[in-house]
């Protein structure tokens, strides 16, 4: 299989990390899991679907 090169103009949203990208504390420090916490701590299944 060959190499596929893609030229795209779609924006990419990247947030710089202060630490290792595989470190859970680093991920949480930049807001990782906030949406998940919001869902499990107070949203109904219907409100989750509506949010999407």
Residue pairs with C-beta under 8 A, 6 or more apart in sequence:
15 30
15 31
17 26
17 27
17 30
18 26
18 29
18 30
19 25
19 26
19 29
20 26
21 27
24 32
27 33
39 48
43 51
